Amino acid sequence: QVHLVESGGGLVQAGGSLRLSCAASGIVFSLYAMNWYRQVPGKQRELVAAITRGGSTTYADSVKGRFTVSRDNAKKTVDLQMNSLKAEDTAVYYCNGQFAAGNYWGQGTQVTVSS
């Protein structure tokens, strides 16, 4: 059974940093690209960062230069390091992967940035 579990959200002041982590189970993690999305109430879920199975990364323009996505295939984790956080980064952050078994999402972790 496939599971994605996020951790690391919380409350931080503007300009601060947080590191989110997503632990995967039930898949051969190294075979798949992984994504981080975020969503605020009333808006569509937004792709924030993606990392291919080879480690290539892409970012939304709004987070380029501030966020870094990385993966550890041995631990089956994908992390999102978020620096220079802004109030507009406040959202629920979701880990996502499109696997052979289907499209899966974590439960989400709340990130709140106070200005």
PDB file as gemmi writes it, atoms N, CA and C in Angstrom:
CRYST1    1.000    1.000    1.000  90.00  90.00  90.00 P 1                      
ATOM      1  N   GLN A   1       0.852  -1.185   0.000  1.00  0.00           N  
ATOM      2  CA  GLN A   1       0.000   0.000   0.000  1.00  0.00           C  
ATOM      3  C   GLN A   1       0.889   1.236   0.000  1.00  0.00           C  
ATOM      4  N   VAL A   2       0.523   2.202  -0.836  1.00  0.00           N  
ATOM      5  CA  VAL A   2       1.331   3.402  -0.991  1.00  0.00           C  
ATOM      6  C   VAL A   2       0.932   4.435   0.051  1.00  0.00           C  
ATOM      7  N   HIS A   3       1.937   5.025   0.689  1.00  0.00           N  
ATOM      8  CA  HIS A   3       1.698   6.108   1.642  1.00  0.00           C  
ATOM      9  C   HIS A   3       2.733   7.204   1.430  1.00  0.00           C  
ATOM     10  N   LEU A   4       2.259   8.443   1.537  1.00  0.00           N  
ATOM     11  CA  LEU A   4       3.132   9.609   1.567  1.00  0.00           C  
ATOM     12  C   LEU A   4       2.790  10.377   2.841  1.00  0.00           C  
ATOM     13  N   VAL A   5       3.795  10.650   3.662  1.00  0.00           N  
ATOM     14  CA  VAL A   5       3.550  11.317   4.942  1.00  0.00           C  
ATOM     15  C   VAL A   5       4.472  12.521   5.059  1.00  0.00           C  
ATOM     16  N   GLU A   6       3.866  13.711   5.145  1.00  0.00           N  
ATOM     17  CA  GLU A   6       4.642  14.937   5.277  1.00  0.00           C  
ATOM     18  C   GLU A   6       4.868  15.284   6.749  1.00  0.00           C  
ATOM     19  N   SER A   7       5.930  16.011   6.984  1.00  0.00           N  
ATOM     20  CA  SER A   7       6.223  16.537   8.310  1.00  0.00           C  
ATOM     21  C   SER A   7       7.014  17.821   8.167  1.00  0.00           C  
ATOM     22  N   GLY A   8       7.069  18.594   9.245  1.00  0.00           N  
ATOM     23  CA  GLY A   8       7.941  19.762   9.263  1.00  0.00           C  
ATOM     24  C   GLY A   8       7.259  21.103   9.131  1.00  0.00           C  
ATOM     25  N   GLY A   9       5.952  21.132   8.958  1.00  0.00           N  
ATOM     26  CA  GLY A   9       5.275  22.416   8.863  1.00  0.00           C  
ATOM     27  C   GLY A   9       5.237  23.106  10.213  1.00  0.00           C  
ATOM     28  N   GLY A  10       4.738  24.345  10.197  1.00  0.00           N  
ATOM     29  CA  GLY A  10       4.631  25.090  11.441  1.00  0.00           C  
ATOM     30  C   GLY A  10       4.481  26.564  11.200  1.00  0.00           C  
ATOM     31  N   LEU A  11       4.686  27.320  12.272  1.00  0.00           N  
ATOM     32  CA  LEU A  11       4.570  28.775  12.243  1.00  0.00           C  
ATOM     33  C   LEU A  11       5.969  29.380  12.274  1.00  0.00           C  
ATOM     34  N   VAL A  12       6.215  30.320  11.374  1.00  0.00           N  
ATOM     35  CA  VAL A  12       7.527  30.957  11.297  1.00  0.00           C  
ATOM     36  C   VAL A  12       7.336  32.422  10.931  1.00  0.00           C  
ATOM     37  N   GLN A  13       8.244  33.248  11.369  1.00  0.00           N  
ATOM     38  CA  GLN A  13       8.185  34.667  11.006  1.00  0.00           C  
ATOM     39  C   GLN A  13       8.699  34.866   9.583  1.00  0.00           C  
ATOM     40  N   ALA A  14       8.224  35.917   8.963  1.00  0.00           N  
ATOM     41  CA  ALA A  14       8.715  36.261   7.633  1.00  0.00           C  
ATOM     42  C   ALA A  14      10.235  36.398   7.665  1.00  0.00           C  
ATOM     43  N   GLY A  15      10.870  35.850   6.633  1.00  0.00           N  
ATOM     44  CA  GLY A  15      12.316  35.839   6.554  1.00  0.00           C  
ATOM     45  C   GLY A  15      12.953  34.590   7.130  1.00  0.00           C  
ATOM     46  N   GLY A  16      12.147  33.802   7.818  1.00  0.00           N  
ATOM     47  CA  GLY A  16      12.655  32.591   8.428  1.00  0.00           C  
ATOM     48  C   GLY A  16      12.683  31.415   7.471  1.00  0.00           C  
ATOM     49  N   SER A  17      12.993  30.245   8.028  1.00  0.00           N  
ATOM     50  CA  SER A  17      13.142  29.026   7.236  1.00  0.00           C  
ATOM     51  C   SER A  17      12.378  27.872   7.864  1.00  0.00           C  
ATOM     52  N   LEU A  18      11.954  26.972   7.007  1.00  0.00           N  
ATOM     53  CA  LEU A  18      11.371  25.691   7.429  1.00  0.00           C  
ATOM     54  C   LEU A  18      11.838  24.626   6.462  1.00  0.00           C  
ATOM     55  N   ARG A  19      11.887  23.414   6.963  1.00  0.00           N  
ATOM     56  CA  ARG A  19      12.216  22.277   6.104  1.00  0.00           C  
ATOM     57  C   ARG A  19      11.103  21.260   6.219  1.00  0.00           C  
ATOM     58  N   LEU A  20      10.487  20.961   5.085  1.00  0.00           N  
ATOM     59  CA  LEU A  20       9.449  19.939   5.021  1.00  0.00           C  
ATOM     60  C   LEU A  20      10.067  18.639   4.540  1.00  0.00           C  
ATOM     61  N   SER A  21       9.505  17.545   5.034  1.00  0.00           N  
ATOM     62  CA  SER A  21       9.974  16.240   4.592  1.00  0.00           C  
ATOM     63  C   SER A  21       8.771  15.370   4.258  1.00  0.00           C  
ATOM     64  N   CYS A  22       8.940  14.526   3.273  1.00  0.00           N  
ATOM     65  CA  CYS A  22       7.887  13.587   2.865  1.00  0.00           C  
ATOM     66  C   CYS A  22       8.508  12.203   2.816  1.00  0.00           C  
ATOM     67  N   ALA A  23       7.934  11.294   3.573  1.00  0.00           N  
ATOM     68  CA  ALA A  23       8.410   9.916   3.602  1.00  0.00           C  
ATOM     69  C   ALA A  23       7.453   9.042   2.807  1.00  0.00           C  
ATOM     70  N   ALA A  24       8.003   8.285   1.886  1.00  0.00           N  
ATOM     71  CA  ALA A  24       7.200   7.415   1.026  1.00  0.00           C  
ATOM     72  C   ALA A  24       7.373   5.965   1.427  1.00  0.00           C  
ATOM     73  N   SER A  25       6.322   5.200   1.243  1.00  0.00           N  
ATOM     74  CA  SER A  25       6.385   3.763   1.466  1.00  0.00           C  
ATOM     75  C   SER A  25       5.476   3.072   0.453  1.00  0.00           C  
ATOM     76  N   GLY A  26       5.781   1.804   0.200  1.00  0.00           N  
ATOM     77  CA  GLY A  26       4.946   1.037  -0.706  1.00  0.00           C  
ATOM     78  C   GLY A  26       5.277   1.186  -2.172  1.00  0.00           C  
ATOM     79  N   ILE A  27       6.379   1.891  -2.472  1.00  0.00           N  
ATOM     80  CA  ILE A  27       6.791   2.076  -3.862  1.00  0.00           C  
ATOM     81  C   ILE A  27       8.289   1.908  -3.975  1.00  0.00           C  
ATOM     82  N   VAL A  28       8.753   1.696  -5.212  1.00  0.00           N  
ATOM     83  CA  VAL A  28      10.187   1.734  -5.484  1.00  0.00           C  
ATOM     84  C   VAL A  28      10.511   3.201  -5.745  1.00  0.00           C  
ATOM     85  N   PHE A  29      10.835   3.889  -4.678  1.00  0.00           N  
ATOM     86  CA  PHE A  29      10.909   5.353  -4.665  1.00  0.00           C  
ATOM     87  C   PHE A  29      11.837   5.898  -5.744  1.00  0.00           C  
ATOM     88  N   SER A  30      12.946   5.227  -5.965  1.00  0.00           N  
ATOM     89  CA  SER A  30      13.968   5.756  -6.874  1.00  0.00           C  
ATOM     90  C   SER A  30      13.497   5.817  -8.326  1.00  0.00           C  
ATOM     91  N   LEU A  31      12.401   5.168  -8.652  1.00  0.00           N  
ATOM     92  CA  LEU A  31      11.912   5.131 -10.029  1.00  0.00           C  
ATOM     93  C   LEU A  31      11.079   6.349 -10.412  1.00  0.00           C  
ATOM     94  N   TYR A  32      10.688   7.159  -9.423  1.00  0.00           N  
ATOM     95  CA  TYR A  32       9.668   8.164  -9.672  1.00  0.00           C  
ATOM     96  C   TYR A  32      10.110   9.584  -9.366  1.00  0.00           C  
ATOM     97  N   ALA A  33       9.601  10.507 -10.207  1.00  0.00           N  
ATOM     98  CA  ALA A  33       9.695  11.920  -9.857  1.00  0.00           C  
ATOM     99  C   ALA A  33       8.755  12.203  -8.688  1.00  0.00           C  
ATOM    100  N   MET A  34       9.084  13.232  -7.924  1.00  0.00           N  
ATOM    101  CA  MET A  34       8.269  13.618  -6.784  1.00  0.00           C  
ATOM    102  C   MET A  34       8.002  15.123  -6.849  1.00  0.00           C  
ATOM    103  N   ASN A  35       6.873  15.509  -6.315  1.00  0.00           N  
ATOM    104  CA  ASN A  35       6.447  16.904  -6.391  1.00  0.00           C  
ATOM    105  C   ASN A  35       6.027  17.434  -5.031  1.00  0.00           C  
ATOM    106  N   TRP A  36       6.167  18.742  -4.875  1.00  0.00           N  
ATOM    107  CA  TRP A  36       5.576  19.466  -3.757  1.00  0.00           C  
ATOM    108  C   TRP A  36       4.579  20.478  -4.317  1.00  0.00           C  
ATOM    109  N   TYR A  37       3.374  20.439  -3.783  1.00  0.00           N  
ATOM    110  CA  TYR A  37       2.329  21.395  -4.121  1.00  0.00           C  
ATOM    111  C   TYR A  37       1.949  22.175  -2.867  1.00  0.00           C  
ATOM    112  N   ARG A  38       1.247  23.272  -3.076  1.00  0.00           N  
ATOM    113  CA  ARG A  38       0.667  23.993  -1.954  1.00  0.00           C  
ATOM    114  C   ARG A  38      -0.714  24.515  -2.341  1.00  0.00           C  
ATOM    115  N   GLN A  39      -1.524  24.734  -1.329  1.00  0.00           N  
ATOM    116  CA  GLN A  39      -2.889  25.201  -1.575  1.00  0.00           C  
ATOM    117  C   GLN A  39      -3.340  26.117  -0.446  1.00  0.00           C  
ATOM    118  N   VAL A  40      -3.959  27.231  -0.842  1.00  0.00           N  
ATOM    119  CA  VAL A  40      -4.599  28.114   0.118  1.00  0.00           C  
ATOM    120  C   VAL A  40      -6.097  28.033  -0.126  1.00  0.00           C  
ATOM    121  N   PRO A  41      -6.890  28.291   0.890  1.00  0.00           N  
ATOM    122  CA  PRO A  41      -8.346  28.178   0.744  1.00  0.00           C  
ATOM    123  C   PRO A  41      -8.859  29.030  -0.409  1.00  0.00           C  
ATOM    124  N   GLY A  42      -9.715  28.423  -1.229  1.00  0.00           N  
ATOM    125  CA  GLY A  42     -10.325  29.147  -2.325  1.00  0.00           C  
ATOM    126  C   GLY A  42      -9.501  29.205  -3.586  1.00  0.00           C  
ATOM    127  N   LYS A  43      -8.299  28.624  -3.556  1.00  0.00           N  
ATOM    128  CA  LYS A  43      -7.439  28.639  -4.733  1.00  0.00           C  
ATOM    129  C   LYS A  43      -7.073  27.231  -5.140  1.00  0.00           C  
ATOM    130  N   GLN A  44      -6.663  27.101  -6.397  1.00  0.00           N  
ATOM    131  CA  GLN A  44      -6.238  25.796  -6.902  1.00  0.00           C  
ATOM    132  C   GLN A  44      -4.899  25.399  -6.285  1.00  0.00           C  
ATOM    133  N   ARG A  45      -4.694  24.106  -6.210  1.00  0.00           N  
ATOM    134  CA  ARG A  45      -3.418  23.603  -5.748  1.00  0.00           C  
ATOM    135  C   ARG A  45      -2.336  24.000  -6.749  1.00  0.00           C  
ATOM    136  N   GLU A  46      -1.212  24.479  -6.241  1.00  0.00           N  
ATOM    137  CA  GLU A  46      -0.141  25.031  -7.067  1.00  0.00           C  
ATOM    138  C   GLU A  46       1.113  24.169  -6.958  1.00  0.00           C  
ATOM    139  N   LEU A  47       1.724  23.843  -8.108  1.00  0.00           N  
ATOM    140  CA  LEU A  47       2.980  23.108  -8.089  1.00  0.00           C  
ATOM    141  C   LEU A  47       4.098  24.052  -7.651  1.00  0.00           C  
ATOM    142  N   VAL A  48       4.800  23.678  -6.604  1.00  0.00           N  
ATOM    143  CA  VAL A  48       5.863  24.515  -6.046  1.00  0.00           C  
ATOM    144  C   VAL A  48       7.236  24.058  -6.539  1.00  0.00           C  
ATOM    145  N   ALA A  49       7.466  22.747  -6.479  1.00  0.00           N  
ATOM    146  CA  ALA A  49       8.773  22.216  -6.851  1.00  0.00           C  
ATOM    147  C   ALA A  49       8.617  20.767  -7.270  1.00  0.00           C  
ATOM    148  N   ALA A  50       9.512  20.341  -8.147  1.00  0.00           N  
ATOM    149  CA  ALA A  50       9.507  18.961  -8.608  1.00  0.00           C  
ATOM    150  C   ALA A  50      10.940  18.476  -8.734  1.00  0.00           C  
ATOM    151  N   ILE A  51      11.126  17.193  -8.527  1.00  0.00           N  
ATOM    152  CA  ILE A  51      12.453  16.596  -8.676  1.00  0.00           C  
ATOM    153  C   ILE A  51      12.290  15.280  -9.409  1.00  0.00           C  
ATOM    154  N   THR A  52      13.065  15.102 -10.474  1.00  0.00           N  
ATOM    155  CA  THR A  52      12.992  13.871 -11.241  1.00  0.00           C  
ATOM    156  C   THR A  52      13.711  12.754 -10.509  1.00  0.00           C  
ATOM    157  N   ARG A  53      13.572  11.545 -11.027  1.00  0.00           N  
ATOM    158  CA  ARG A  53      14.262  10.427 -10.381  1.00  0.00           C  
ATOM    159  C   ARG A  53      15.772  10.584 -10.499  1.00  0.00           C  
ATOM    160  N   GLY A  54      16.217  11.363 -11.475  1.00  0.00           N  
ATOM    161  CA  GLY A  54      17.639  11.617 -11.642  1.00  0.00           C  
ATOM    162  C   GLY A  54      18.151  12.799 -10.841  1.00  0.00           C  
ATOM    163  N   GLY A  55      17.238  13.516 -10.195  1.00  0.00           N  
ATOM    164  CA  GLY A  55      17.642  14.635  -9.356  1.00  0.00           C  
ATOM    165  C   GLY A  55      17.523  16.001  -9.995  1.00  0.00           C  
ATOM    166  N   SER A  56      17.027  16.087 -11.226  1.00  0.00           N  
ATOM    167  CA  SER A  56      16.797  17.397 -11.831  1.00  0.00           C  
ATOM    168  C   SER A  56      15.605  18.058 -11.159  1.00  0.00           C  
ATOM    169  N   THR A  57      15.690  19.372 -11.001  1.00  0.00           N  
ATOM    170  CA  THR A  57      14.665  20.094 -10.249  1.00  0.00           C  
ATOM    171  C   THR A  57      14.044  21.215 -11.067  1.00  0.00           C  
ATOM    172  N   THR A  58      12.806  21.512 -10.774  1.00  0.00           N  
ATOM    173  CA  THR A  58      12.118  22.676 -11.329  1.00  0.00           C  
ATOM    174  C   THR A  58      11.327  23.334 -10.210  1.00  0.00           C  
ATOM    175  N   TYR A  59      11.122  24.643 -10.361  1.00  0.00           N  
ATOM    176  CA  TYR A  59      10.465  25.430  -9.319  1.00  0.00           C  
ATOM    177  C   TYR A  59       9.464  26.405  -9.921  1.00  0.00           C  
ATOM    178  N   ALA A  60       8.437  26.703  -9.146  1.00  0.00           N  
ATOM    179  CA  ALA A  60       7.552  27.804  -9.509  1.00  0.00           C  
ATOM    180  C   ALA A  60       8.352  29.103  -9.442  1.00  0.00           C  
ATOM    181  N   ASP A  61       8.012  30.038 -10.307  1.00  0.00           N  
ATOM    182  CA  ASP A  61       8.736  31.313 -10.331  1.00  0.00           C  
ATOM    183  C   ASP A  61       8.695  31.999  -8.967  1.00  0.00           C  
ATOM    184  N   SER A  62       7.597  31.821  -8.262  1.00  0.00           N  
ATOM    185  CA  SER A  62       7.417  32.523  -6.985  1.00  0.00           C  
ATOM    186  C   SER A  62       8.358  32.036  -5.890  1.00  0.00           C  
ATOM    187  N   VAL A  63       8.976  30.874  -6.072  1.00  0.00           N  
ATOM    188  CA  VAL A  63       9.848  30.332  -5.018  1.00  0.00           C  
ATOM    189  C   VAL A  63      11.286  30.140  -5.475  1.00  0.00           C  
ATOM    190  N   LYS A  64      11.569  30.423  -6.739  1.00  0.00           N  
ATOM    191  CA  LYS A  64      12.930  30.240  -7.255  1.00  0.00           C  
ATOM    192  C   LYS A  64      13.920  31.061  -6.449  1.00  0.00           C  
ATOM    193  N   GLY A  65      15.028  30.419  -6.111  1.00  0.00           N  
ATOM    194  CA  GLY A  65      16.062  31.102  -5.342  1.00  0.00           C  
ATOM    195  C   GLY A  65      15.830  31.066  -3.842  1.00  0.00           C  
ATOM    196  N   ARG A  66      14.645  30.640  -3.422  1.00  0.00           N  
ATOM    197  CA  ARG A  66      14.333  30.572  -1.980  1.00  0.00           C  
ATOM    198  C   ARG A  66      14.094  29.146  -1.503  1.00  0.00           C  
ATOM    199  N   PHE A  67      13.505  28.320  -2.358  1.00  0.00           N  
ATOM    200  CA  PHE A  67      13.183  26.937  -1.997  1.00  0.00           C  
ATOM    201  C   PHE A  67      14.125  25.986  -2.714  1.00  0.00           C  
ATOM    202  N   THR A  68      14.431  24.872  -2.047  1.00  0.00           N  
ATOM    203  CA  THR A  68      15.259  23.832  -2.642  1.00  0.00           C  
ATOM    204  C   THR A  68      14.642  22.476  -2.360  1.00  0.00           C  
ATOM    205  N   VAL A  69      14.407  21.713  -3.413  1.00  0.00           N  
ATOM    206  CA  VAL A  69      13.881  20.355  -3.265  1.00  0.00           C  
ATOM    207  C   VAL A  69      15.029  19.357  -3.413  1.00  0.00           C  
ATOM    208  N   SER A  70      15.003  18.322  -2.593  1.00  0.00           N  
ATOM    209  CA  SER A  70      16.045  17.291  -2.647  1.00  0.00           C  
ATOM    210  C   SER A  70      15.421  15.947  -2.303  1.00  0.00           C  
ATOM    211  N   ARG A  71      16.137  14.908  -2.635  1.00  0.00           N  
ATOM    212  CA  ARG A  71      15.626  13.569  -2.352  1.00  0.00           C  
ATOM    213  C   ARG A  71      16.730  12.672  -1.842  1.00  0.00           C  
ATOM    214  N   ASP A  72      16.333  11.683  -1.045  1.00  0.00           N  
ATOM    215  CA  ASP A  72      17.240  10.654  -0.555  1.00  0.00           C  
ATOM    216  C   ASP A  72      16.588   9.326  -0.893  1.00  0.00           C  
ATOM    217  N   ASN A  73      17.073   8.698  -1.943  1.00  0.00           N  
ATOM    218  CA  ASN A  73      16.431   7.459  -2.402  1.00  0.00           C  
ATOM    219  C   ASN A  73      16.593   6.324  -1.397  1.00  0.00           C  
ATOM    220  N   ALA A  74      17.677   6.313  -0.666  1.00  0.00           N  
ATOM    221  CA  ALA A  74      17.886   5.253   0.329  1.00  0.00           C  
ATOM    222  C   ALA A  74      16.862   5.363   1.460  1.00  0.00           C  
ATOM    223  N   LYS A  75      16.552   6.598   1.858  1.00  0.00           N  
ATOM    224  CA  LYS A  75      15.584   6.813   2.929  1.00  0.00           C  
ATOM    225  C   LYS A  75      14.162   6.925   2.407  1.00  0.00           C  
ATOM    226  N   LYS A  76      14.007   7.016   1.094  1.00  0.00           N  
ATOM    227  CA  LYS A  76      12.696   7.203   0.471  1.00  0.00           C  
ATOM    228  C   LYS A  76      12.037   8.499   0.969  1.00  0.00           C  
ATOM    229  N   THR A  77      12.809   9.553   0.960  1.00  0.00           N  
ATOM    230  CA  THR A  77      12.285  10.839   1.382  1.00  0.00           C  
ATOM    231  C   THR A  77      12.556  11.911   0.338  1.00  0.00           C  
ATOM    232  N   VAL A  78      11.671  12.891   0.307  1.00  0.00           N  
ATOM    233  CA  VAL A  78      11.872  14.085  -0.506  1.00  0.00           C  
ATOM    234  C   VAL A  78      11.628  15.286   0.410  1.00  0.00           C  
ATOM    235  N   ASP A  79      12.567  16.211   0.422  1.00  0.00           N  
ATOM    236  CA  ASP A  79      12.528  17.353   1.307  1.00  0.00           C  
ATOM    237  C   ASP A  79      12.324  18.646   0.525  1.00  0.00           C  
ATOM    238  N   LEU A  80      11.776  19.614   1.221  1.00  0.00           N  
ATOM    239  CA  LEU A  80      11.651  20.955   0.654  1.00  0.00           C  
ATOM    240  C   LEU A  80      12.202  21.939   1.677  1.00  0.00           C  
ATOM    241  N   GLN A  81      13.358  22.495   1.378  1.00  0.00           N  
ATOM    242  CA  GLN A  81      13.966  23.508   2.226  1.00  0.00           C  
ATOM    243  C   GLN A  81      13.434  24.868   1.780  1.00  0.00           C  
ATOM    244  N   MET A  82      12.813  25.578   2.707  1.00  0.00           N  
ATOM    245  CA  MET A  82      12.184  26.861   2.382  1.00  0.00           C  
ATOM    246  C   MET A  82      12.870  27.965   3.180  1.00  0.00           C  
ATOM    247  N   ASN A  83      13.518  28.864   2.472  1.00  0.00           N  
ATOM    248  CA  ASN A  83      14.222  29.983   3.093  1.00  0.00           C  
ATOM    249  C   ASN A  83      13.564  31.300   2.694  1.00  0.00           C  
ATOM    250  N   SER A  84      13.896  32.336   3.430  1.00  0.00           N  
ATOM    251  CA  SER A  84      13.371  33.686   3.151  1.00  0.00           C  
ATOM    252  C   SER A  84      11.863  33.648   2.956  1.00  0.00           C  
ATOM    253  N   LEU A  85      11.209  33.004   3.884  1.00  0.00           N  
ATOM    254  CA  LEU A  85       9.769  32.810   3.748  1.00  0.00           C  
ATOM    255  C   LEU A  85       9.016  34.131   3.807  1.00  0.00           C  
ATOM    256  N   LYS A  86       7.939  34.172   3.030  1.00  0.00           N  
ATOM    257  CA  LYS A  86       7.089  35.354   2.948  1.00  0.00           C  
ATOM    258  C   LYS A  86       5.673  34.987   3.399  1.00  0.00           C  
ATOM    259  N   ALA A  87       4.907  35.993   3.752  1.00  0.00           N  
ATOM    260  CA  ALA A  87       3.531  35.746   4.177  1.00  0.00           C  
ATOM    261  C   ALA A  87       2.745  35.001   3.100  1.00  0.00           C  
ATOM    262  N   GLU A  88       3.031  35.305   1.852  1.00  0.00           N  
ATOM    263  CA  GLU A  88       2.309  34.661   0.748  1.00  0.00           C  
ATOM    264  C   GLU A  88       2.689  33.205   0.539  1.00  0.00           C  
ATOM    265  N   ASP A  89       3.674  32.708   1.287  1.00  0.00           N  
ATOM    266  CA  ASP A  89       3.997  31.281   1.245  1.00  0.00           C  
ATOM    267  C   ASP A  89       3.087  30.487   2.180  1.00  0.00           C  
ATOM    268  N   THR A  90       2.272  31.170   2.969  1.00  0.00           N  
ATOM    269  CA  THR A  90       1.355  30.484   3.865  1.00  0.00           C  
ATOM    270  C   THR A  90       0.391  29.616   3.071  1.00  0.00           C  
ATOM    271  N   ALA A  91       0.335  28.330   3.399  1.00  0.00           N  
ATOM    272  CA  ALA A  91      -0.489  27.373   2.662  1.00  0.00           C  
ATOM    273  C   ALA A  91      -0.372  26.010   3.334  1.00  0.00           C  
ATOM    274  N   VAL A  92      -1.192  25.096   2.858  1.00  0.00           N  
ATOM    275  CA  VAL A  92      -0.980  23.689   3.188  1.00  0.00           C  
ATOM    276  C   VAL A  92      -0.113  23.106   2.074  1.00  0.00           C  
ATOM    277  N   TYR A  93       0.949  22.456   2.453  1.00  0.00           N  
ATOM    278  CA  TYR A  93       1.902  21.888   1.503  1.00  0.00           C  
ATOM    279  C   TYR A  93       1.692  20.375   1.412  1.00  0.00           C  
ATOM    280  N   TYR A  94       1.662  19.900   0.170  1.00  0.00           N  
ATOM    281  CA  TYR A  94       1.386  18.490  -0.092  1.00  0.00           C  
ATOM    282  C   TYR A  94       2.529  17.864  -0.888  1.00  0.00           C  
ATOM    283  N   CYS A  95       2.863  16.667  -0.501  1.00  0.00           N  
ATOM    284  CA  CYS A  95       3.779  15.832  -1.264  1.00  0.00           C  
ATOM    285  C   CYS A  95       2.953  15.028  -2.267  1.00  0.00           C  
ATOM    286  N   ASN A  96       3.489  14.826  -3.464  1.00  0.00           N  
ATOM    287  CA  ASN A  96       2.739  14.140  -4.520  1.00  0.00           C  
ATOM    288  C   ASN A  96       3.659  13.290  -5.369  1.00  0.00           C  
ATOM    289  N   GLY A  97       3.131  12.166  -5.805  1.00  0.00           N  
ATOM    290  CA  GLY A  97       3.855  11.357  -6.765  1.00  0.00           C  
ATOM    291  C   GLY A  97       2.866  10.625  -7.657  1.00  0.00           C  
ATOM    292  N   GLN A  98       3.238  10.530  -8.916  1.00  0.00           N  
ATOM    293  CA  GLN A  98       2.418   9.787  -9.884  1.00  0.00           C  
ATOM    294  C   GLN A  98       3.119   8.461 -10.124  1.00  0.00           C  
ATOM    295  N   PHE A  99       2.583   7.420  -9.515  1.00  0.00           N  
ATOM    296  CA  PHE A  99       3.215   6.117  -9.520  1.00  0.00           C  
ATOM    297  C   PHE A  99       2.457   5.152 -10.424  1.00  0.00           C  
ATOM    298  N   ALA A 100       3.028   3.984 -10.623  1.00  0.00           N  
ATOM    299  CA  ALA A 100       2.336   2.965 -11.407  1.00  0.00           C  
ATOM    300  C   ALA A 100       0.993   2.617 -10.773  1.00  0.00           C  
ATOM    301  N   ALA A 101       0.925   2.716  -9.446  1.00  0.00           N  
ATOM    302  CA  ALA A 101      -0.308   2.386  -8.727  1.00  0.00           C  
ATOM    303  C   ALA A 101      -1.323   3.516  -8.752  1.00  0.00           C  
ATOM    304  N   GLY A 102      -0.919   4.680  -9.243  1.00  0.00           N  
ATOM    305  CA  GLY A 102      -1.850   5.798  -9.300  1.00  0.00           C  
ATOM    306  C   GLY A 102      -1.206   7.086  -8.840  1.00  0.00           C  
ATOM    307  N   ASN A 103      -2.022   8.140  -8.774  1.00  0.00           N  
ATOM    308  CA  ASN A 103      -1.575   9.458  -8.338  1.00  0.00           C  
ATOM    309  C   ASN A 103      -1.849   9.583  -6.838  1.00  0.00           C  
ATOM    310  N   TYR A 104      -0.816   9.806  -6.056  1.00  0.00           N  
ATOM    311  CA  TYR A 104      -0.964   9.809  -4.609  1.00  0.00           C  
ATOM    312  C   TYR A 104      -0.563  11.154  -4.003  1.00  0.00           C  
ATOM    313  N   TRP A 105      -1.258  11.484  -2.895  1.00  0.00           N  
ATOM    314  CA  TRP A 105      -1.002  12.705  -2.156  1.00  0.00           C  
ATOM    315  C   TRP A 105      -0.786  12.387  -0.687  1.00  0.00           C  
ATOM    316  N   GLY A 106       0.054  13.168  -0.055  1.00  0.00           N  
ATOM    317  CA  GLY A 106       0.144  13.102   1.384  1.00  0.00           C  
ATOM    318  C   GLY A 106      -1.040  13.818   2.012  1.00  0.00           C  
ATOM    319  N   GLN A 107      -1.055  13.828   3.336  1.00  0.00           N  
ATOM    320  CA  GLN A 107      -2.175  14.436   4.066  1.00  0.00           C  
ATOM    321  C   GLN A 107      -2.037  15.949   4.152  1.00  0.00           C  
ATOM    322  N   GLY A 108      -0.869  16.468   3.842  1.00  0.00           N  
ATOM    323  CA  GLY A 108      -0.635  17.901   3.879  1.00  0.00           C  
ATOM    324  C   GLY A 108      -0.078  18.353   5.214  1.00  0.00           C  
ATOM    325  N   THR A 109       0.717  19.418   5.169  1.00  0.00           N  
ATOM    326  CA  THR A 109       1.252  20.012   6.383  1.00  0.00           C  
ATOM    327  C   THR A 109       1.119  21.528   6.271  1.00  0.00           C  
ATOM    328  N   GLN A 110       0.633  22.151   7.333  1.00  0.00           N  
ATOM    329  CA  GLN A 110       0.366  23.579   7.308  1.00  0.00           C  
ATOM    330  C   GLN A 110       1.641  24.373   7.537  1.00  0.00           C  
ATOM    331  N   VAL A 111       1.863  25.349   6.675  1.00  0.00           N  
ATOM    332  CA  VAL A 111       2.949  26.314   6.850  1.00  0.00           C  
ATOM    333  C   VAL A 111       2.308  27.686   6.982  1.00  0.00           C  
ATOM    334  N   THR A 112       2.606  28.349   8.077  1.00  0.00           N  
ATOM    335  CA  THR A 112       2.074  29.688   8.314  1.00  0.00           C  
ATOM    336  C   THR A 112       3.236  30.645   8.538  1.00  0.00           C  
ATOM    337  N   VAL A 113       3.281  31.697   7.724  1.00  0.00           N  
ATOM    338  CA  VAL A 113       4.344  32.695   7.816  1.00  0.00           C  
ATOM    339  C   VAL A 113       3.721  33.991   8.298  1.00  0.00           C  
ATOM    340  N   SER A 114       4.166  34.443   9.446  1.00  0.00           N  
ATOM    341  CA  SER A 114       3.627  35.684  10.001  1.00  0.00           C  
ATOM    342  C   SER A 114       4.475  36.860   9.547  1.00  0.00           C  
ATOM    343  N   SER A 115       3.781  37.926   9.197  1.00  0.00           N  
ATOM    344  CA  SER A 115       4.497  39.109   8.688  1.00  0.00           C  
ATOM    345  C   SER A 115       4.725  40.126   9.787  1.00  0.00           C  
TER     346      SER A 115                                                      
END                                                                             
